[in-house]
Amino acid sequence: MVPGTQRGKRIDELAESGSDGSAGISLAASAWRRLRRSPTFLLGAGIIAAFVLLALVSPLLAQHDPALRLLEDQVSRADNSIPEPQGDFPLGGDQYGRPLLSRLLLGSQQTLLVALTATVLGLGGGLTLGILAGAFGGWVDTVVMRVVDVLLSVPSLLLAVSIGALFQQQSRFTVIIAVATVQIPIFGRLLRGTMLAQRASDHVLAARALGVKQRSVVFRHMLPNALGPVVVQATLMLAVAIIDAAALSFLGLGAADTSTPEWGQMLGSAQNFFDTHPHLAFWPAGCIIVVALGFTLVGESLRDALDPKKRR
Amino acid sequence: MALLQVRDLSVRFVRKQEPTVSAVDGVSFDVQAGRTVGLVGESGCGKSVTSLAIMGLLPGRGTEVSGSVRLDGDELLRLPRRELDRRRGRDMSMVFQDPLTSLNPVVPIGVQISEVMERHRGMSRRVARGEAAKLLERVGIPDPGRRLKEYSHQLSGGMRQRALIAMALACEPRVLVADEPTTALDVTIQAQILNLLRELVAETGTALIMITHDLGVVAGTCDEVNVLYAGRIVESAERHELFAGPRHPYTAGLMASVPRLDTPRGNRLAPISGSVEDNIPWEDGCAFSPRCSRALPRCSERTPEIEPIEAGRWLRCHNPIEEHARNTERPHD
């Protein structure tokens, strides 16, 4: 690049930052300015946008009712045959003769719902624990963190499976609870660490030196500064939640009723046909991978953008 | 009676499986309204710990604070936390060393300033915003309306420190503790900030405790000076008296190690030999004696007590510099 253009660009940036000086530039605003130029973020955000859009409009796109065994006559146990792609059914049918493409499209809804709800619940629980431990310290911190340590000492999938198995009746709801429970200690521990760092920071000391109320010290001076890594983690956790939920469904701990399609459960029920009909597993697995990748890319680029050292 | 009375203040850090560290040991001084008192010493001598102890900002666990700090006769050291929170920012405030890290990076400075006034002066948010703009103007920040909406990273170093001073003075406290308020600033800004503090003290009658390692700052601002070494006051005097003739070898050493315009070029600075690590515990003798050029055998055997030597002047030394020998310690004489 010609040095002059580079300098010109820098001046443009300077001008940009100077011109909107009437209102301050918050951390979020400056992070957004950097994100807009990050290809990683754009790719990830594109995937997520497509995924969310798909979940919203899939009822319009799906040509068939995913619960109906429209191609049942082409299923044969004897010679292990499954409906091939044909006219109205571009991906053919599953082992019950249900339309695969329609199930795949509508499966995005359940996957999004489970991942989002579980992460919101996990985040809520984790924030509560982290704020308690980080804001008060002392014995509150000790008690909360011992509980968190116990939860973290169990491998996350094993924990999710155990919690899922606690319920008499398996359903989407139990999957959400199980995935959320796995996330709570992770968020809790992360926030506790950043809150403790904030507690020892100069500006919190300065706020206390001015007699700012404890509530305000915690929620105005500590929490907003401690949230950055948690936001990043939450984005990454959406990917983990999708994979965990799929794993639970795969292991048979998902909804017992398979009429509402869900990618993990589709993948699980395809395991008996891996050798003969790998495409049954390929499509839901591919969707899970791509969507999880999208959230991971966004999470990674958020982490870079929120890095205060790179802030301009 | 003095506005702020510090008596026999001691702070010890107690750690499990580690020897107890005595950071401040029996420090006493008074601050009158409208006066500036300096606490001077090198890193680790206990100046900052003293200021945090006065403000009640030391962590509760692992810290033992004893002695007495009275503001207008009210004992501060044993106040319950809520009461202390009500007084901090209103009756006493503090300005910290690093203005960048002492401001909250995610909250506009206007919110941070008005928060203090909403809290202590019971103002509504709107009134407080108006007052905050006036305050910024008073501490010399141009275009305060715009600056109120900005974040700390958008201000220059000098402006940040001015904003911090505005926050500290928002409720016109009677005591202001300034902990190395100019250390992180370049010299021209330093001079501006010191001028500002001087003006504000003169206008409001606030008592100022100036914590610094910089004798130039002391000379420019303080009325009285306490020199700390290893947690104890070794010399205490009116500023003019102290600069005219330091009696403690440590004070003299500090002064000799400051470069001066009238020092001939090519002369080396005269540092104090050794470092804080050479100290002996005060219980065994004078902590400074291993580094002291005037040390006598008894200096490392008997602990010197702090004693009045004339009106307003205290000294802790077995072998002080003679009064007639004033100024002979300068390296270029």
HADDOCK unambig.tbl for C-alpha pairs under 7 A between the chains (distance, minus, plus):
assign (segid A and resid 22 and name CA) (segid B and resid 146 and name CA) 5.68 0.50 0.50
assign (segid A and resid 23 and name CA) (segid B and resid 149 and name CA) 5.66 0.50 0.50
assign (segid A and resid 23 and name CA) (segid B and resid 150 and name CA) 6.45 0.50 0.50
assign (segid A and resid 24 and name CA) (segid B and resid 149 and name CA) 5.25 0.50 0.50
assign (segid A and resid 24 and name CA) (segid B and resid 150 and name CA) 3.96 0.50 0.50
assign (segid A and resid 24 and name CA) (segid B and resid 151 and name CA) 5.86 0.50 0.50
assign (segid A and resid 25 and name CA) (segid B and resid 150 and name CA) 6.83 0.50 0.50
assign (segid A and resid 25 and name CA) (segid B and resid 151 and name CA) 6.76 0.50 0.50
assign (segid A and resid 26 and name CA) (segid B and resid 106 and name CA) 6.39 0.50 0.50
assign (segid A and resid 26 and name CA) (segid B and resid 151 and name CA) 6.88 0.50 0.50
assign (segid A and resid 27 and name CA) (segid B and resid 106 and name CA) 6.29 0.50 0.50
assign (segid A and resid 202 and name CA) (segid B and resid 101 and name CA) 5.63 0.50 0.50
assign (segid A and resid 202 and name CA) (segid B and resid 102 and name CA) 4.79 0.50 0.50
assign (segid A and resid 203 and name CA) (segid B and resid 101 and name CA) 5.87 0.50 0.50
assign (segid A and resid 203 and name CA) (segid B and resid 102 and name CA) 3.85 0.50 0.50
assign (segid A and resid 203 and name CA) (segid B and resid 103 and name CA) 5.02 0.50 0.50
assign (segid A and resid 203 and name CA) (segid B and resid 104 and name CA) 5.49 0.50 0.50
assign (segid A and resid 206 and name CA) (segid B and resid 102 and name CA) 5.91 0.50 0.50
assign (segid A and resid 209 and name CA) (segid B and resid 55 and name CA) 6.89 0.50 0.50
assign (segid A and resid 209 and name CA) (segid B and resid 88 and name CA) 5.80 0.50 0.50
assign (segid A and resid 209 and name CA) (segid B and resid 89 and name CA) 6.39 0.50 0.50
assign (segid A and resid 209 and name CA) (segid B and resid 93 and name CA) 6.15 0.50 0.50
assign (segid A and resid 209 and name CA) (segid B and resid 94 and name CA) 6.09 0.50 0.50
assign (segid A and resid 210 and name CA) (segid B and resid 88 and name CA) 5.16 0.50 0.50
assign (segid A and resid 210 and name CA) (segid B and resid 89 and name CA) 3.72 0.50 0.50
assign (segid A and resid 210 and name CA) (segid B and resid 93 and name CA) 5.87 0.50 0.50
assign (segid A and resid 210 and name CA) (segid B and resid 116 and name CA) 6.73 0.50 0.50
assign (segid A and resid 210 and name CA) (segid B and resid 168 and name CA) 6.69 0.50 0.50
assign (segid A and resid 211 and name CA) (segid B and resid 85 and name CA) 4.31 0.50 0.50
assign (segid A and resid 211 and name CA) (segid B and resid 86 and name CA) 5.87 0.50 0.50
assign (segid A and resid 211 and name CA) (segid B and resid 87 and name CA) 6.67 0.50 0.50
assign (segid A and resid 211 and name CA) (segid B and resid 88 and name CA) 4.43 0.50 0.50
assign (segid A and resid 211 and name CA) (segid B and resid 89 and name CA) 5.06 0.50 0.50
assign (segid A and resid 212 and name CA) (segid B and resid 85 and name CA) 6.84 0.50 0.50
assign (segid A and resid 212 and name CA) (segid B and resid 116 and name CA) 6.64 0.50 0.50
assign (segid A and resid 212 and name CA) (segid B and resid 119 and name CA) 6.98 0.50 0.50
assign (segid A and resid 213 and name CA) (segid B and resid 85 and name CA) 6.92 0.50 0.50
assign (segid A and resid 221 and name CA) (segid B and resid 104 and name CA) 6.40 0.50 0.50
assign (segid A and resid 224 and name CA) (segid B and resid 106 and name CA) 6.96 0.50 0.50
assign (segid A and resid 225 and name CA) (segid B and resid 106 and name CA) 6.65 0.50 0.50
